[in-house]
Amino acid sequence: MPSDRRMFLGAGLGVTAALASSASGLSTAGQAVSSEGPPLPNHVSLDPEVRAAAAHDFGRLIHRQPRGVLKPASGADIASLIRFAKGQGVKVAARGQGHSIYGRALVSDGIVLDMSAMNSIRDIKPDRIVVDAGATWKYLQDATLAQGLTPPVLTNYLGLSVGGTVAVGGIGGASSRHGMQTDNVIALDVVTGEGNEVSCSAAENPDLFDSVRAGLGQCGIITRATLRLARAPERIRRFQLFYRDLPSLAADQRRVLMEGRFDQLQGAVLPDGSGGWRYQLDGAVYHGSGSAPDDKAVLSGLSDERGAAVIADLTYREDALAFGKFESLLRSKGQWSNPQPWLLTFLRGSNAERVAADILAGLKGDAVGPFGRITFYPLLTKAFRTPLVRLPAEDIVFVFNLIRIPASNDAAAVERMVAENRTLYDRIREAGGVLYPVSAFAMSPFDWEVHFASTWPQLREAKRRYDPGHLLAPGYNVF
């Protein structure tokens, strides 16, 4: 097997971006910035190169030129800027690592808050860490592993910011056991759309706490987070199993999920290079350096093509950083900077196989690109407790993501993919599925109201209370 192919198959499956525009179609041309309006504070950069860098995101589908960029050093800097913006009616977008897919961290003729300088780790205790919102999960993980600790849930790609993933949910391979990253937040420091610095938790300002976690940045800008930690396993035994078809994959996924065989469980439908698909289960078992699991016992009774199985034993850190090799591969081929028209959803467990199979049957061979994938695996929902994280109301749901990585920067092809994303989302929603709000297509305020369903009144009231001027995170087009 070619080395590129091995790296592709071994890459993390649950690819998740930090933030998930409201414009219809694609917008790649520069937008004019008003020469009128109030002068910006002196510490807001008007440098053309700085503004240009903040005008696009990882998705490279939407281009929005800000009037200025502020790189805050503290929550007080952000609060001061928000109070100015409130007085002048200027929109503000927080930007962590710029990994939004469809312009959600961008703002036209407003101010971008580049959070990358707010990346300090403030405190580490055996059960928690206090960290600035602009820190990446990789930086946090390096610091905690030095003390034998880890967050219970890590996204597969660690180059995302803490504030970015907490604003949308933050899903990972261990989510069936530990929920979203938002379920492992103890407390937050936030700057509201009124320019107030507020601390919140389940006990202090709980309405704000429940409206900022997975609230798409609508009610406040996270400046600092207190996150739960657990003892880190020493090693991970990873099992990559391959199947002849989707029903066989799903049946084994359901079995190992209910039996709790794996500490991490994911899976994918992968292009096989000849216009067809390969079906992969990816499971991981934590263990100590002298206590590797019995492979035969772990795989007993499964119906995979055992001769194709790939079993690897890695340190916990090596495993967490595995996606970085895939990133390097894409960068070397120039594909990391191509448009990334992804679609991320959850299917009802009761009809997941049928819905996924129907969609797969209608997809062309180049639907995700040679290095893309369709992520497909089940989750137990009992570990998910964040009010604004939306899932189908069943005990088991399936992650169903089109991680599209086009082979070229073909604008027409990419635009077709974005249009197809909207069509597929409508089909999935009609079948009882739910969006994970990191996806490349336009959402209207009504779409968001339908998405948030019974929690919509909560978010609407929090928006009225904490950002009545509708200054924050305009790229989502929620209000």
KAKAVEN-V126869 format. One record per residue. N is the residue number from 0. RES is the residue in three letters. SS is DSSP state (@ for helix, = for strand, . for the rest). Layout:
n: {N	N}
res: {RES	RES}
ss: {SS	SS}
//
This chain:
n: {0	1	2	3	4	5	6	7	8	9	10	11	12	13	14	15	16	17	18	19	20	21	22	23	24	25	26	27	28	29	30	31	32	33	34	35	36	37	38	39	40	41	42	43	44	45	46	47	48	49	50	51	52	53	54	55	56	57	58	59	60	61	62	63	64	65	66	67	68	69	70	71	72	73	74	75	76	77	78	79	80	81	82	83	84	85	86	87	88	89	90	91	92	93	94	95	96	97	98	99	100	101	102	103	104	105	106	107	108	109	110	111	112	113	114	115	116	117	118	119	120	121	122	123	124	125	126	127	128	129	130	131	132	133	134	135	136	137	138	139	140	141	142	143	144	145	146	147	148	149	150	151	152	153	154	155	156	157	158	159	160	161	162	163	164	165	166	167	168	169	170	171	172	173	174	175	176	177	178	179	180	181	182	183	184	185	186	187	188	189	190	191	192	193	194	195	196	197	198	199	200	201	202	203	204	205	206	207	208	209	210	211	212	213	214	215	216	217	218	219	220	221	222	223	224	225	226	227	228	229	230	231	232	233	234	235	236	237	238	239	240	241	242	243	244	245	246	247	248	249	250	251	252	253	254	255	256	257	258	259	260	261	262	263	264	265	266	267	268	269	270	271	272	273	274	275	276	277	278	279	280	281	282	283	284	285	286	287	288	289	290	291	292	293	294	295	296	297	298	299	300	301	302	303	304	305	306	307	308	309	310	311	312	313	314	315	316	317	318	319	320	321	322	323	324	325	326	327	328	329	330	331	332	333	334	335	336	337	338	339	340	341	342	343	344	345	346	347	348	349	350	351	352	353	354	355	356	357	358	359	360	361	362	363	364	365	366	367	368	369	370	371	372	373	374	375	376	377	378	379	380	381	382	383	384	385	386	387	388	389	390	391	392	393	394	395	396	397	398	399	400	401	402	403	404	405	406	407	408	409	410	411	412	413	414	415	416	417	418	419	420	421	422	423	424	425	426	427	428	429	430	431	432	433	434	435	436	437	438	439	440	441	442	443	444	445	446	447	448	449	450	451	452	453	454	455	456	457	458	459	460	461	462	463	464	465	466	467	468	469	470	471	472	473	474	475	476	477	478}
res: {MET	PRO	SER	ASP	ARG	ARG	MET	PHE	LEU	GLY	ALA	GLY	LEU	GLY	VAL	THR	ALA	ALA	LEU	ALA	SER	SER	ALA	SER	GLY	LEU	SER	THR	ALA	GLY	GLN	ALA	VAL	SER	SER	GLU	GLY	PRO	PRO	LEU	PRO	ASN	HIS	VAL	SER	LEU	ASP	PRO	GLU	VAL	ARG	ALA	ALA	ALA	ALA	HIS	ASP	PHE	GLY	ARG	LEU	ILE	HIS	ARG	GLN	PRO	ARG	GLY	VAL	LEU	LYS	PRO	ALA	SER	GLY	ALA	ASP	ILE	ALA	SER	LEU	ILE	ARG	PHE	ALA	LYS	GLY	GLN	GLY	VAL	LYS	VAL	ALA	ALA	ARG	GLY	GLN	GLY	HIS	SER	ILE	TYR	GLY	ARG	ALA	LEU	VAL	SER	ASP	GLY	ILE	VAL	LEU	ASP	MET	SER	ALA	MET	ASN	SER	ILE	ARG	ASP	ILE	LYS	PRO	ASP	ARG	ILE	VAL	VAL	ASP	ALA	GLY	ALA	THR	TRP	LYS	TYR	LEU	GLN	ASP	ALA	THR	LEU	ALA	GLN	GLY	LEU	THR	PRO	PRO	VAL	LEU	THR	ASN	TYR	LEU	GLY	LEU	SER	VAL	GLY	GLY	THR	VAL	ALA	VAL	GLY	GLY	ILE	GLY	GLY	ALA	SER	SER	ARG	HIS	GLY	MET	GLN	THR	ASP	ASN	VAL	ILE	ALA	LEU	ASP	VAL	VAL	THR	GLY	GLU	GLY	ASN	GLU	VAL	SER	CYS	SER	ALA	ALA	GLU	ASN	PRO	ASP	LEU	PHE	ASP	SER	VAL	ARG	ALA	GLY	LEU	GLY	GLN	CYS	GLY	ILE	ILE	THR	ARG	ALA	THR	LEU	ARG	LEU	ALA	ARG	ALA	PRO	GLU	ARG	ILE	ARG	ARG	PHE	GLN	LEU	PHE	TYR	ARG	ASP	LEU	PRO	SER	LEU	ALA	ALA	ASP	GLN	ARG	ARG	VAL	LEU	MET	GLU	GLY	ARG	PHE	ASP	GLN	LEU	GLN	GLY	ALA	VAL	LEU	PRO	ASP	GLY	SER	GLY	GLY	TRP	ARG	TYR	GLN	LEU	ASP	GLY	ALA	VAL	TYR	HIS	GLY	SER	GLY	SER	ALA	PRO	ASP	ASP	LYS	ALA	VAL	LEU	SER	GLY	LEU	SER	ASP	GLU	ARG	GLY	ALA	ALA	VAL	ILE	ALA	ASP	LEU	THR	TYR	ARG	GLU	ASP	ALA	LEU	ALA	PHE	GLY	LYS	PHE	GLU	SER	LEU	LEU	ARG	SER	LYS	GLY	GLN	TRP	SER	ASN	PRO	GLN	PRO	TRP	LEU	LEU	THR	PHE	LEU	ARG	GLY	SER	ASN	ALA	GLU	ARG	VAL	ALA	ALA	ASP	ILE	LEU	ALA	GLY	LEU	LYS	GLY	ASP	ALA	VAL	GLY	PRO	PHE	GLY	ARG	ILE	THR	PHE	TYR	PRO	LEU	LEU	THR	LYS	ALA	PHE	ARG	THR	PRO	LEU	VAL	ARG	LEU	PRO	ALA	GLU	ASP	ILE	VAL	PHE	VAL	PHE	ASN	LEU	ILE	ARG	ILE	PRO	ALA	SER	ASN	ASP	ALA	ALA	ALA	VAL	GLU	ARG	MET	VAL	ALA	GLU	ASN	ARG	THR	LEU	TYR	ASP	ARG	ILE	ARG	GLU	ALA	GLY	GLY	VAL	LEU	TYR	PRO	VAL	SER	ALA	PHE	ALA	MET	SER	PRO	PHE	ASP	TRP	GLU	VAL	HIS	PHE	ALA	SER	THR	TRP	PRO	GLN	LEU	ARG	GLU	ALA	LYS	ARG	ARG	TYR	ASP	PRO	GLY	HIS	LEU	LEU	ALA	PRO	GLY	TYR	ASN	VAL	PHE}
ss: {.	.	@	@	@	@	@	@	@	@	.	.	.	.	.	.	.	.	.	.	.	.	.	.	.	.	=	.	.	.	.	.	.	.	.	.	.	.	.	.	.	.	.	.	=	.	.	@	@	@	@	@	@	.	.	.	.	.	.	.	.	=	.	.	.	.	.	=	=	=	.	.	.	.	@	@	@	@	@	@	@	@	@	@	@	@	@	@	.	.	.	=	=	=	=	.	.	.	.	.	.	.	.	.	.	.	.	.	.	.	=	=	=	=	@	@	@	.	.	.	=	=	=	=	=	.	.	=	=	=	=	=	.	.	.	=	@	@	@	@	@	@	@	@	@	.	.	.	=	=	.	.	.	.	.	.	.	.	.	.	=	@	@	@	@	@	.	.	.	.	.	.	.	.	@	@	@	@	.	.	@	@	@	@	=	=	=	=	=	=	=	=	.	.	.	.	=	=	=	=	=	.	.	.	.	@	@	@	@	@	@	@	.	.	.	.	.	.	.	=	=	=	=	=	=	=	=	=	.	=	=	.	.	.	=	=	=	=	=	=	=	=	=	.	.	@	@	@	@	@	@	@	@	@	@	@	@	@	@	.	.	.	.	=	=	=	=	=	=	=	=	.	.	.	.	.	=	=	=	=	=	=	=	=	=	=	=	.	.	.	.	.	.	.	@	@	@	@	@	.	.	.	.	.	.	@	@	@	.	=	=	=	=	=	=	@	@	@	@	@	.	@	@	@	@	@	@	@	@	@	@	@	.	.	.	.	.	.	.	.	.	.	=	=	=	=	=	=	.	.	.	@	@	@	@	@	@	@	@	@	@	@	.	.	.	.	.	.	.	.	.	.	=	=	=	=	=	=	=	=	@	@	@	.	.	.	.	.	.	.	.	.	.	.	.	=	=	=	=	=	=	=	=	.	.	.	.	.	.	.	@	@	@	@	@	@	@	@	@	@	@	@	@	@	@	@	@	@	@	@	.	.	.	=	=	.	.	.	.	.	.	.	.	.	@	@	@	@	@	@	@	@	@	@	@	@	@	@	@	@	@	@	@	@	@	@	.	.	.	.	.	=	.	@	@	@	.	.	.}
//
